[in-house]
Each structure stands twice: as C-alpha cells, then as structure tokens.
Amino acid sequence: MRLSTWLISALVCGTAAHVSAAPVTLRFSGTADLLAFGGSPTSTFAGDVTWDPRMPCNGNGEDYSVCRLDPDEFDGDVPTAHFSVDGADYSQRIAPYSRLEVFPYEFFLELWFVPPIDFDSAGAEDLISVFLVLDSGRHEEPGRPLFPHGMLPDNLAFLSRLERKWFGFHQQDNWYPGVTPTTLHVPEPGVAAMLVAGVVAALGGHTRRRHRPGGFLRR
C-alpha cells in the first residue's frame, strides 16, 4: 500500500467515528495595554469559539448566519466560547446575547460580559465586551468568498486567506473599542489538522447528501 493511501486510510479510520459530530474551534490570543480598564499595561488575553456547521442557526439569513451563544436556543445547539485575561477565566460571564456572525467575506465574534469585568474595583471603566473580526477584501473575485452563502465554515482553512485580523475591547459607555491589542494571534491549523478536517468535511458532506437532497449549501 502506498504511504499516501495508508495515511488517508488511517485518518478516515481515526475520524469516521466523529463524523456525526464535527465541531470546529477557532482560538485567539494576544497582549494589550488594559490600563484604561484598570488592568495591566502588559495584559495577556486568550479565547476561543466552537461551532458545529450543522447548527440550526447556520444559513439563517440571506447570505449570512447569525448565531447567538444562548444555551436556551435550539436545545443548546449553539456556539460556545471562552475568554480569559491574565489567566483569570471570565467565560461564565459571557452573556447569551453574545453572537457569532458569518458573511461571505467576514467572520465576526462579539462576546458581552455580565456583569462587566472590573479589573481594579476603582474608577476605571469596566470591560463590557470584546470583538474579533476576520475578513478578506477580495470582493472582486467572483465565486471565491471566504464563506460561501455566509455559511459557518466546517474547517479553518479560511484563515490562510485573511487580509485583516482585528480585535477590540469595549468600554462601558463607549461603543467604539477603547483599546486594541498590542499583538493578536489567530493560529492557522497545521497540514495534518487541515487534512483531517478535509476528510471529515468530505465524509460529512457525503452523509448529508444521502439524507438531505441538494447537499448542505442553501439553494
């Protein structure tokens, strides 16, 4: 058996059991001067968001998807997220009206905190929300949107096509971000991970076509 055939066979065997549940997790991290919020000038932050491409919120708009992180919607079949600053986990404060939105050329995540994050218990503004924007300005390439039909991606291959990664921290009384990061990292998956994702996506698509005429994408 050729090595490439063996490798693909091994990946299929290793992932076939998980085809029925193929969540995708995007992670981000960085550093920021959070003095405006009463935090450290060299704060570190980290977070992630996980979704399943078959969630009911997928494709619920006209060429876009809007998914609230509300566990009371769709029997809990919604995205989940985590967020921490300087090692302190604030995931339990993420409000149910936080949202993940996907458009043909943009991925948008906004996390609201209830109660807002008070780093110093003094007079500094509290941190009310954070947002992550990942997009591509390649609007002039017909047929090559990052997210066809604004559907939730079933892997992280789109990260290699991004033209902008933007993160912001919102103050209590200011909609515009009071602070943007000093550094921002949104790691791309390795070759092996992308290969696994491709195999799972292919198998999942085959399964969906068997049970849903017309395939996964909206017509």
N, C-alpha and C positions, 0 to 999 in steps of 0.2 A: 504494500500500500504506500502511495506517495505521501511525503510528510504533510503537504498542504491538505490532502484528503483526510489524513489522520487528525490533523489539527481541527478542521471544521467539524469532523465527526465527534471529536471529544467535546467541542464547545456545544454542539447540539445536544449531546447526551447530558452535559452538565447543566444545561439551561432549559431543556424541554419541560422539566417538571415545574418550571417557574413561568412558563409562557402565559398561564392563566392569570398571573399577577406580575405585571412588569412595571413597577414604579420607577420613575426617573428622579434622581436627586441632583440638584444644582447647588454647589457650595460657593460661598464667597467670604472674603476676609480682607483685612487691611488695617491701617493705622490712621488716626485722626486726632487733631487738636480739639478736645472737648471742653476747654476752659469756659466757653460760653455757656455750657450746661453745668458748670461746677465740677467737671471731670478733669482728667489728666491731659496735659498737652501732648502726651505720647500714648494715648489710649490705643488699645488693640480691640478690634471687633471681629466677630465671626458669625455666620449664619448659614442657613440652608433652607431650601423649599423642595418638597417632594410632591409629585403628582402622578396619577395614572392616566395615560392617554384616553382611556375609555370612560373617564368620569362623565356623569350626566351634563356637567357644565361645559364640556368640550363642544365647540362649534355652536354655542347657544345664541350667537349674534349673527349679523350679516357680515361675514368675512372677519369675525373676531370671536374670541372666547373671554368670558368674564367669570372667574371662579372665586367665590368668597370662601374664606377659611372658617366657615361656620359649621361646627360639628352637628348642628341641628338640621342642616340641609341635606337632602338626598341620603338620609340614614348614615351620615358621617362620611359618605364617599366624596370627600373634598380634599384639596391640598392641605398639607401640614407644613409648619415652618418652625425654625428655632432661631434664637438670636441671643448673643452674649456680648458683654463689654468688659474687658479686663478680667475675664474669667468668671464673671457673675452672669448666671443664666437668667434671662428675662423672658423666656419662652412662654411661661404661664401667664404673662401679661398681654400676650398678643390677642387683640380683640377679634371677635368673629366677623366684623365688617372689614378686616384686612382683606386684601384681594390680590389675585394673580390674573393679569390680563395679557392676552396674546393677540397681536395684529400681524398682518402679513410680513411687516418688516420690523416689528418691535416686540420685546418681551418686557413686561412691566410688573414689578412686585412692590407692593406697599404694605408695610406692617405698622399697625397702630397699637399703642400700648395703653392699657387701662389697669391701674392708674398710670399716669405718665411716669417716666423714670426720673427720679430725683437723686442726683449724684451727691449733693452736698447738704441737703436739708437746710439750705440758707436762701439767699436772694437770687441765685442764678436761675435762669429759665430751665424748666423741665424739658426732657426729651419726650415729645408726643408721638413721633413716628419716624420711620426711615423708609427710603425707597431705593430700588435698584432698577436701572434702565439699561437694557442691552438692545442695540439696534444696528441696522445697516441702512445706509442711504442709497442702496442700489435700486432705486425705484425705476430706473430706466432699463432694467434687464427683464423684459417680459418673460414670464414663466419661471423665474428664479427667485421667488420670495423666500425669506428665511423660513416662514411658516405658512405653507400653502393653505389658503382659505382661513387663515387665522386659527389653525388648529393647534392644540397642545402637542409639542414635539414628543416623539417616542424614543429619542436619544439626545445626546449632547453634541452631535456633530455640527450643529449650527454655530457653536462657539468659535470655530475656526474662520467664520465669515463675518464676524462682527466688525463694525467700524467705530463703535463707541460703547464704552462701559462707563456708566455714571451712577454715583451713589450720593445720597444726601440725608442729612439729619434735620428734622423739622423742630423748630421751637414752638412753645405753647401758643404764642399769639402771632405767629408768622408762618403763613403758608409756604413761602419760599424757603429753601433749605438754609438754615443758619450756618451750617458747616458742611463742607465737602471733604472727603478723605485726603490725607497726605499720600497714601498708597491704597490701591484697590487690586485685589487678585480674584479672578474667576477662573480657576484652573480648567484646562481642557482635558478630556479623557485621554488616556493612553491608547496606543494602537490596539492592544489586546481588548481593552474595555469597549472600544468602538466596534471591534469585530464581533464581540459577544452581543452588543446592542443591535448590530445589524442582523445577526442570526435570529435573535429574539423577535425583532420587528418583522422580519420576513415570515417567521413561523406564525406570529400573531396575526399578521395580515392575511395569511392563508386561512387561519382558523376563522377570522372574521368574515372572509369572503364566503366560507362554507355556510355560515349561519346568518349572514346579512348580505343579501344580494346587492351588488353595486359597490361592495368594498366599504372601507372605513370613511373615506372623504365624502363630504356632502356633495350632492349633485346640484 
